[in-house]
Each structure stands twice: as C-alpha cells, then as structure tokens.
Amino acid sequence: MTNRTDVSKTLASKLSPVALAVAMTVPALSNFAVAQETQDVEATEEQKFEAITVTATKRPQVIYEVPIALSAFDGDKLAAQGITDLTDVGKFVPNLNVTGFSAGHTSSVNPFIRGIGLQDHLITTDPGVSVYVDGVYLGRQVGQNWSLNNIQRIEVLRGPQGTLYGRNSIGGAINIITKEPDQGDVTKVNTEFGTRGRVKADLFVNHALSDTVAFNANLSFNKRDGLGEFINVPNAEYDVGETEDVSGRVSVKWEPSNDFRMVLTADANNGDGGLRPYTVLIDEVGSARYFGGGNGLGVELRNSDVIPEGTDRYDNATGTEAVTGVSNEARGIALTTEWDINEDYTAKVVASQRTSKYKAGLDDDGTVFSLDQFPERGEADQTSVEFQLNGYLNEYTDFVAGLYYFNEEGSNRQGEDSSFDGGGNLLELDQETTSKAAYINVRHDINDELSVSGGLRYTKDEKDASANVFSALGTIFDSNDWNELTWELATNYTFENGMTGYATIQSGYQSGQYPARPYCLIGQFFGAGGFDDIDGAQAAVRANNCFTASDNITATNYEVGVKGRINEYVDMSVAVFNTEFEDLPYQVSRVSEGGFDTANLVVEQTSRGIELDTTLNLGNFSMMTSIGYMDVDVEEQAGFRPVAPLTPDLTLAIGPQYTFELDGGDSIRVRADYSYRSEMYGEPTSAPERMTELDSRELVNFDIAYTPANEAYTVALYGRNIFDERYDNARLNTGDYILQILSNDASEFGVRFSTEF
C-alpha cells in the first residue's frame, strides 16, 4: 500500500506551486479549527454542517452511515461550482474522470471510476460506470445529454455496486435524483449570458393542484458557440464544437394518503451542433498508407493537409458536409409507485421506457480528400421495471430486496456516405439485451456502535447480436448468455467522537461484450477462400468468426474507510481500496485490411489507491477538498503490459468560498474551484512511439454572487476554465494516424441571474 510520504512526494512533483500551496492550507486550517474548539469557541448556526441524506443503498441514510466511498452534490449549489453537466462533475470527485469520444459527438459522456469505464459507444459495448436518474438506468449516454436542472442531488458511488445496482456498475454508479413535486408553490428562473455566445435559460415551476396532486415542470434552453470553422464546407450549418440543446421534464405526484404515492414523469431533449473539436496527426506515424500515399486515392497526406497554414488547430479541414453536424434526442417516461404497507414494510415499483437516437461521425483523415470518413447513426429503445420491498424485520434489522428487469434493442449504421480507403464502407450492428436480477441486502445493528450488512444479487443476461460489415459475407448472427451471483459484506462502527469507520468486501459483475467494429470478418472471409469460394468462405466464417462475445467480467473490491465530522468545523471521508478485475475487455482500435477494426483485449487488472474528501467550515469561510491517488496494474499480454486508458493516477479538487456580510443584510459570496487531472493514456498502451499520452490539466473556475437581504434574487459573475486550458480529451493511434480528440472546454466568462417567487 502506498504510504503517506510517497503520496506527498507524488503530489509535490505533479502539482503547480499555486495548487500545492492551496492544497497545503487544508491541514493548517483544520488545525486552526481544532485550536478554536479547544478555546471553547462556540460554532454559529452558519458554521454547523447539515449532514446530507443519501439513498445510495436504496434506503435513506446519512452519508456517514453508508459503507462505501461516496461523494454527494447538492443540486442547488451546482452552478456556483461551475457544474453544468456530468463532464463537470468528473472534475471534482476523487479518482473520477469523465471524458468524451463517441464518434465526435459533443453530448457524449464517458465516466471512468478507479480505472474502469468505456471508450466506445456502439450498441455492442456497455459502460463500466452506470448512470441512474431517479432509479432508472440510462443504457446509452450518446443521445441522452442530461441537463442538470431540477436536480435535488447527485451521488457518485465509487467501486463495484454489484448487489443493489448491478446493471453495468462494475466500476461505480452515478445517481441523479430530481426534485419531486410537493405542496409548495414556487417558480424559479435561471439565466446565463456569457462569452462564446453562451445563452442559457431554464424555468422551474412547482404547484399544488389539490391536497393530493402536485406537479413540477422544467424547461431549459442552452446554446454555446463553437471553437473553429469547417474551412472546406462553407455551407456547414454549425461551427466546430457549437452546441444547442432544448430539454424539458414534467412530473406529477399523486398522494391520496400518507401511505401511498405515485409519481409520473416524462422528459425529452433535442440537441444539435457541430462536430466535437479534433485533429489528426499523420506525420508522427508516417504510415505507408497515409504518409506514403498507399491508399485508394493515391494521395500522400501530411499534417499540413489537416491544418493548412494560417488556420487554427480547432478548425476542421474535412470536405464532407455529412460529418460536420451532430444531433441527439431522447424521450422517456417513468412511473414510480410507493406503498407503505404498514409501519414496517414499504413496496416500491419503478417502471420506465426510454428511446434515444443520435447522428455523428468522424472524417478520420481530417482532410478535404474523401478517404476515411464514417458518418453514423444510432438508436436504442429500453424498458426497465424494478420492484423493491424494504423495511424492518425487527428494531435492529432492516432490509432491501428487489426484482429487476431490463430490455434494450439498439442499432448503429454507417451507410452510403461512409467510406474507407476511398471506397465504400459498411457497418450494420444490432443487439438486443435482456437482463433479469433478484437481490437482497440486510443490515443489522449489533449494538449502538456496531452494525453489519450483507447482500446477494443473482443476474442473468442474454444478448442477441448481429453484424454486417461486408455485403458479400452478409449478416453474422450470434447469441450468448451469462449469469453471476454477486455479494457484499460490510461493517460500520461508530467511534466515541461520532466518526464512522467501515470495512467492505464487495463483488461486481458485467456481462461479456461483442466487438464494436468486427472488420476482422473480412480478413477471415478472404482467408477462407473469398470470392473464389463464396459459399465455403461464408460457411467457414460463420463456423469460426471473430464476432464472438467475451466472458463474464467480474470484480472483487476490498475497502476500508473513515468518514464523519472530526469536530464542528471539519467534515472528512477517507477510503483505501484494492479492486481486482478479471476478464475485463479493453477496446483496441486499428486500421485493418477491411476497415477501422475495434476488438476486445481481455485483461486482468488491479486498481488500488486512496481517496480523501474534506469540508472545512469556519464561519463565513468554507473549503471543499478532494484528493484521489491510484495505482493500476494490468497483467502482461503477449509480451507487453497494457495500461488502463483515460485513467489519471492523481486527481485533486479544491474549492474555497467566503461570504461577505454587507450592511443591511445583503451578502456577496466569492468562490473559486481548482481541478487537476494528472497524465493519462488514451488507449491501453503506454509505448512512447504510440504517442497517446495525454498531458495533465489544471482548470480553475470562479463565481462571485450578490444576494440582497430579502433574497429575492441572486446575480453572479462567473468564469469557467478562466486560464483557457486547452487539453486533449482522448487520443487513439490506429497505425495510420493518431486521432487527437480536443476538449470543447475553452474559457468562458459571463453573468448568471436567478430568482424565485
């Protein structure tokens, strides 16, 4: 295990002097807080913490009681921290990194927790970190650009959640909890106007229709200009990185008695914009096909063809209009029913149906030549039903049990407007997934200080998948099923000072996955005779093809931690973990004879590290700090040792805030937020010649808000990424070129106004 001295040296070597100086103020201020307490200085009401109640274990608990590593965000405070979407959440949670790749779509969200995530987005792949909204699992993150409005709370659960969540939560889970309708009458208006053409407005209304019926509704519009131009497509509708999104959500709650309630929710979003910023590095690879001109067009390509002299690196040189724009839309409806059967038992049913679709795609050569371009479309329909029963077996024992059903049908298409090596390119993927599970988790209080809990979950998954990448071969079909029993054992102990210590052993599971782009089928076709013996080649490929699924993906996590209130000024949570993954598929992409091939590299991985969250509150001053340090070890594969992609070994966030009380009761709140992510790799190899290392990044936000004494409104000046840090979001070396996905996260300054009446 890494000792404190080693971690301190790592911090000192990786952080800028300013960031390190700010980080080192935390223990000093903590000591000051302790000194203040020993002098019998009583805390004011403003100084005292309000312990957040979370539902991470599907039962309401104070955050200190949950025996897992957990970060929680208050929905009303997201804007002040500069959090506008899930990508921003990834800047402030230890050992969490949220990136975007996904065919260049600006709405894509790919979370990585403790070295587990997903680089791809096609229907045959599943994320390693699950995202839930009000208990409903979101199977696809492209096409569902979730707007963080009307949010009660966000919970980030780190480590495998194989008992209570299960569905693709082998790395962790992100819970988004929205505000339920209630009997209060309130209207909230929030607006933002800023540089880069930022225009954002959202309206929230909550109203009681009767003593038993209430509703709330949220409508949001969000627009931001791009960072570059499509220099060879003068008629492009959008600039590079431009976004425009409209979303809405309506909830109706019926509560005819104190024992029964139903909430019906419908939501929708539509987004359009320009392709995510990216560029292509050709000279650095020097391939025979690109650099040497050995391609279907016979054109020798250089970096200067991607970024011609006099253009900005955020400009795009494609000549194909089909890959200049992206779009996404989603529709969903959910019904949540709760019935308090008696004082001891509550039944809950969460049923949902969702659809999502998107249009995106990259011009991989990045030039005006129509060589490798892959416009694509995708869609997915999902249905889920979960039945829960929770309650008390006696005064010392409570439980949560449930049944879960999930079905998803989806497809991806690249059609006539796609090309590889200047010729046609075909990709037709279809998959239907059915998942069924039963689970139970029981917690028992041995005494006032000690409690133990344990859980079991049995899951059975079935997948029917098909791929067509070559018309002469036709469609290849395959089916598979997986099942696994996952479990959890945990104990909590409350110390005399009120702090809580916990120890947890938990397992996780994810079903196997099919290759995302199985162009290896074409090589098998010709290797088995090809056009000389079409029938024989087809039979041979179908009998022994590369479109096969991987085995069960499993994880076992060992974790100990301490969390709680050190004193009335300092709140702390620290966790040490060791997680072992088996049969974990990495997505590895390369240019093959038949096309842009993506295969699964199955590895065994061990992630170990430490995480720290603290909150300091001294009167009008407060500071949030989170630090994560992690070492990921991957077993050697065929003579080389892979690395976990898009996984920094060091994460840090610091957020000091001070409130100035003015005469007459007015106030000004000043907040700054610093986020750091260390170097990482864009693909599963760290070989220097691959050139896929991403530099570290440091992002700084500020927010200065004025609120009058009557709290009628708040007006704020904000800055996000104020030093305009431009960083790589991902990198991928295909063997012919390096795809360098650039961040869409340039500096922004503006004014925010909110009012409530």
PELIN-V80676 format. One record per residue. SS is DSSP state (H for helix, E for strand, C for the rest). OMEGA is omega in whole degrees, -180 to 180 (none if undefined). NEAR is the number of other C-alpha atoms within 10 Angstrom. Layout:
BEGIN
SS/OMEGA/NEAR + SS/OMEGA/NEAR
END
This chain:
BEGIN
C/-179/10 + C/-180/13 + C/-174/8 + H/-180/9 + H/180/9 + H/180/10 + H/180/16 + H/178/10 + H/179/10 + H/178/14 + H/-177/20 + H/-177/14 + H/-172/11 + H/-173/16 + C/174/20 + C/-180/12 + H/-180/11 + H/-179/8 + H/-179/19 + H/179/14 + H/178/12 + H/-179/14 + H/-176/21 + H/175/10 + H/-176/12 + H/179/19 + H/179/12 + H/179/11 + H/176/17 + H/178/21 + H/178/13 + H/180/14 + H/179/19 + H/179/16 + H/178/12 + H/-179/15 + H/-179/15 + H/177/10 + C/177/8 + C/175/8 + C/-177/10 + C/179/11 + C/174/15 + C/179/11 + C/180/9 + C/-178/12 + C/-174/18 + C/-179/15 + C/168/15 + C/-178/9 + C/-178/13 + C/174/13 + E/-177/16 + E/179/23 + C/-177/14 + C/179/24 + C/180/17 + C/170/16 + C/-180/15 + C/178/12 + E/168/15 + E/-171/15 + H/-180/21 + H/-175/27 + H/-174/20 + C/-174/23 + C/175/26 + C/175/27 + E/-170/28 + E/171/24 + E/-178/19 + E/-179/19 + E/175/19 + E/-176/12 + H/-178/19 + H/-177/12 + H/-177/13 + C/-175/19 + H/-179/16 + H/-180/23 + H/-179/21 + C/-179/22 + C/179/20 + C/179/15 + C/-177/17 + H/177/22 + H/179/19 + H/177/18 + H/-179/21 + C/179/23 + C/-169/24 + C/180/29 + C/-179/27 + C/178/29 + C/172/28 + E/175/26 + E/179/25 + E/-177/20 + E/178/23 + C/179/26 + C/163/25 + H/174/22 + H/177/24 + H/-178/25 + C/-178/27 + C/-179/30 + C/-174/27 + C/-180/26 + C/-179/25 + E/-180/26 + E/173/30 + E/178/27 + E/177/26 + C/175/30 + C/-179/29 + E/177/28 + C/-180/29 + C/178/24 + C/-170/26 + C/-175/21 + C/-174/22 + C/-168/24 + C/-179/26 + C/178/26 + C/179/20 + C/178/23 + C/176/24 + C/176/27 + E/-176/27 + E/176/27 + E/180/25 + E/172/18 + E/-178/15 + C/177/16 + C/-179/19 + E/-180/21 + E/176/22 + C/-175/17 + C/-177/25 + C/179/27 + C/170/19 + C/-176/31 + C/178/28 + C/-177/26 + C/-170/25 + C/178/20 + C/-177/18 + C/172/19 + C/-179/24 + C/-176/23 + E/174/19 + E/-173/16 + E/171/21 + E/178/23 + E/176/19 + E/-179/24 + E/-176/23 + E/-177/26 + C/-178/31 + C/177/32 + C/-169/30 + C/-177/32 + C/-175/28 + C/-178/23 + C/172/24 + C/-170/25 + C/175/30 + C/179/25 + C/-176/28 + C/176/30 + C/-179/29 + E/-179/29 + E/175/28 + E/179/24 + E/172/22 + E/-179/23 + E/-179/19 + E/-179/17 + C/177/16 + C/173/18 + C/175/22 + C/-174/21 + C/179/16 + C/175/12 + C/-177/15 + E/174/14 + E/179/16 + E/177/16 + E/177/17 + E/178/20 + E/174/18 + E/174/20 + E/-176/20 + E/177/17 + C/-175/14 + C/174/17 + C/-178/14 + E/171/18 + E/-179/17 + E/178/19 + E/173/18 + E/-178/20 + E/177/18 + E/-180/20 + E/173/20 + E/-174/23 + E/175/18 + E/178/18 + C/177/15 + C/178/9 + C/-176/12 + C/-176/15 + E/175/19 + E/177/22 + E/166/23 + E/-178/23 + E/179/21 + E/177/20 + E/-173/20 + E/174/21 + E/-176/19 + E/-178/18 + E/177/20 + E/-179/20 + C/-178/19 + C/-179/23 + C/-178/20 + E/-178/20 + C/171/24 + E/-167/23 + C/-180/18 + C/177/16 + C/-175/17 + C/-179/10 + C/179/10 + C/-176/18 + C/-177/15 + C/173/21 + C/179/23 + E/177/26 + C/179/29 + C/-179/26 + E/175/24 + E/-172/19 + E/174/21 + E/-180/20 + E/180/22 + E/-178/20 + E/179/20 + E/177/19 + E/176/22 + E/-179/23 + E/176/24 + E/-178/20 + E/-176/18 + E/178/12 + E/178/11 + C/-175/9 + C/-173/13 + E/179/16 + E/177/18 + E/177/19 + E/177/20 + E/-175/17 + E/173/21 + E/179/18 + E/179/18 + E/171/21 + E/174/23 + E/180/21 + E/176/23 + E/178/23 + E/179/27 + E/180/29 + C/178/27 + C/177/35 + C/175/28 + E/173/27 + E/-177/25 + E/177/26 + E/-176/21 + C/-176/23 + C/-175/16 + C/180/16 + C/177/18 + C/-175/16 + C/178/17 + C/-175/13 + C/180/19 + C/-174/23 + C/-178/20 + C/177/14 + C/-180/15 + C/-179/15 + C/-176/18 + C/179/14 + C/-178/14 + C/-176/14 + C/174/15 + C/-175/15 + C/178/23 + C/175/21 + H/-179/18 + H/174/14 + H/180/18 + H/178/22 + C/180/21 + C/-178/16 + C/179/8 + C/179/6 + C/179/15 + C/-179/12 + C/177/18 + C/170/21 + C/-179/23 + E/-173/30 + C/180/25 + C/175/25 + C/-174/19 + C/-177/21 + H/-176/16 + H/-179/21 + H/178/24 + C/-175/29 + E/175/27 + E/176/29 + E/176/23 + E/174/26 + E/179/22 + E/176/23 + E/-180/20 + E/174/19 + E/-178/18 + E/177/22 + E/178/18 + E/-179/21 + E/177/19 + E/-180/18 + E/174/17 + E/-174/18 + C/174/13 + C/-178/10 + C/-174/9 + C/-171/13 + E/176/16 + E/176/18 + E/-178/19 + E/177/19 + E/176/20 + E/-180/20 + E/-175/21 + E/171/22 + E/-177/19 + E/172/23 + E/176/23 + E/177/26 + E/-179/22 + E/170/24 + E/-179/24 + E/177/26 + E/-178/24 + E/164/26 + E/-168/29 + C/178/20 + C/175/28 + C/-176/27 + C/179/26 + C/-180/17 + C/-180/18 + C/-176/22 + C/-180/24 + C/180/23 + E/-170/27 + E/171/26 + E/-178/24 + E/178/22 + E/179/20 + E/176/23 + E/179/23 + E/174/23 + E/-180/20 + E/175/22 + E/178/21 + E/176/21 + E/177/19 + E/176/20 + E/180/17 + E/171/19 + E/178/19 + E/-179/21 + E/-174/20 + E/174/17 + E/173/14 + E/-175/9 + C/-179/9 + C/-170/13 + E/173/16 + E/-175/19 + E/169/20 + E/178/22 + E/-178/20 + E/173/19 + E/-175/18 + E/177/21 + E/180/17 + E/176/21 + E/179/19 + E/172/21 + E/-177/19 + E/-179/22 + E/172/21 + E/-178/24 + E/164/20 + E/-170/20 + C/-173/16 + C/-179/11 + C/176/17 + C/177/25 + E/173/20 + E/-179/21 + C/179/21 + C/179/16 + E/-178/12 + E/178/16 + C/-176/22 + C/171/22 + E/176/21 + E/179/18 + E/174/24 + E/177/21 + E/170/23 + E/-180/20 + E/174/20 + E/-179/18 + E/178/20 + E/-177/19 + E/172/22 + E/-175/21 + E/174/23 + E/176/20 + E/-176/22 + E/177/19 + E/-177/21 + E/176/19 + E/178/17 + C/173/11 + C/-177/9 + C/-176/9 + C/-169/13 + E/174/16 + E/177/19 + E/178/19 + E/179/19 + E/-178/19 + E/176/21 + E/174/20 + E/174/25 + E/-177/19 + E/174/24 + E/-179/16 + E/175/20 + E/178/18 + E/172/24 + E/-173/16 + E/176/25 + E/-180/19 + E/174/27 + E/180/22 + C/-176/23 + C/-172/19 + C/180/11 + C/179/14 + C/-178/21 + C/-175/11 + C/176/14 + E/-179/18 + E/174/15 + E/178/16 + E/178/15 + E/175/18 + E/-178/17 + E/172/16 + E/-177/17 + E/172/19 + E/178/17 + E/-172/24 + E/179/23 + E/172/22 + E/-178/19 + E/176/21 + E/177/20 + E/176/24 + E/179/21 + E/-179/19 + C/-177/13 + C/-180/8 + C/179/10 + C/177/15 + C/-180/19 + E/173/22 + E/180/23 + E/173/24 + E/-174/20 + E/167/22 + E/-176/20 + E/178/24 + E/178/27 + E/-176/31 + E/172/31 + E/-180/27 + C/179/24 + C/-175/24 + C/175/23 + C/176/27 + C/-176/25 + C/-178/24 + E/-171/24 + C/178/24 + C/172/26 + H/178/21 + H/-179/25 + H/177/24 + H/178/16 + H/-180/19 + H/-179/24 + H/177/17 + H/180/12 + C/177/19 + C/176/15 + H/-176/18 + H/178/14 + H/179/10 + H/-174/13 + H/-178/16 + H/-179/13 + H/180/15 + H/178/21 + H/-180/23 + H/-179/15 + H/-180/16 + H/-179/21 + H/-180/19 + H/-176/9 + C/-174/11 + C/-179/18 + C/177/18 + C/-180/24 + C/-176/18 + C/176/19 + C/-180/18 + C/174/19 + C/172/19 + E/-176/24 + E/179/22 + E/172/26 + E/-175/23 + E/175/23 + E/-172/18 + E/172/23 + E/-178/21 + E/175/21 + E/179/23 + E/178/26 + E/-174/23 + E/178/19 + C/174/15 + C/-176/17 + C/-179/18 + C/-170/23 + E/177/23 + E/-173/21 + E/172/20 + E/179/24 + E/-179/20 + E/174/21 + E/-173/21 + E/172/23 + E/-176/21 + E/-179/24 + E/-179/19 + E/176/22 + E/179/17 + E/-179/18 + E/-179/23 + E/167/22 + E/176/23 + E/-179/21 + E/-177/20 + E/178/19 + E/175/16 + E/180/16 + C/-179/16 + C/-175/13 + C/-177/18 + C/-180/23 + E/-171/19 + E/174/20 + E/-178/21 + E/178/20 + E/170/21 + E/-174/17 + E/-173/16 + E/167/20 + E/-172/19 + E/174/22 + E/176/20 + E/178/20 + E/-179/21 + E/-177/21 + E/-179/24 + E/-178/23 + E/171/22 + E/175/24 + E/171/21 + E/179/21 + E/-178/24 + E/178/24 + E/-179/21 + C/-179/15 + C/-180/14 + E/174/17 + E/177/18 + E/174/21 + E/177/19 + E/173/24 + E/-180/24 + E/175/23 + E/175/25 + E/-172/23 + E/173/24 + E/-180/19 + E/-179/19 + E/-180/17 + E/-178/17 + C/-178/13 + E/-180/13 + E/175/12 + C/175/7 + C/175/6 + E/-176/11 + E/179/15 + C/174/22 + C/176/24 + C/-177/27 + C/173/25 + C/-177/29 + C/176/28 + C/178/27 + C/-179/19 + E/175/27 + E/-177/27 + E/173/27 + E/178/24 + E/-178/23 + E/176/22 + E/-179/20 + E/177/20 + E/179/18 + E/177/17 + E/177/13 + E/-177/13 + C/176/11 + H/179/8 + H/177/9 + H/175/11 + C/-180/14 + E/173/18 + E/179/18 + E/-180/18 + E/-178/20 + E/172/22 + E/178/21 + E/-180/24 + E/180/22 + E/-179/24 + E/172/23 + E/-176/27 + C/-180/19 + C/177/18 + E/-179/21 + E/-178/23 + C/179/27 + C/-172/25 + C/175/19 + C/180/21 + C/-179/19 + C/-177/14 + H/-177/8 + H/178/10 + H/175/20 + C/179/19 + C/177/24 + E/177/21 + E/179/19 + C/175/14 + C/179/17 + E/178/15 + E/-178/21 + E/-179/20 + E/174/21 + E/169/23 + E/179/23 + E/179/23 + E/-171/20 + E/176/20 + E/178/19 + E/179/18 + C/-176/15 + C/-179/14 + C/178/9 + C/-179/13 + C/-179/11 + E/172/17 + E/175/17 + E/-173/19 + E/167/20 + E/-178/19 + E/172/26 + E/179/21 + E/-175/22 + C/-167/21 + C/178/15 + C/175/14 + C/177/14 + C/178/14 + C/-174/16 + C/176/18 + E/176/20 + E/178/21 + E/173/24 + E/-178/25 + E/178/23 + E/-177/23 + C/-175/18 + C/175/18 + C/-176/21 + C/176/25 + E/173/22 + E/-180/22 + E/-179/22 + E/-176/21 + E/178/22 + C/175/21 + C/-164/21 + C/-179/19 + C/-178/16 + C/179/18 + E/177/20 + E/-179/20 + E/-180/18 + E/179/18 + E/180/22 + E/177/17 + E/177/18 + E/-179/15 + E/179/14 + C/none/10
END
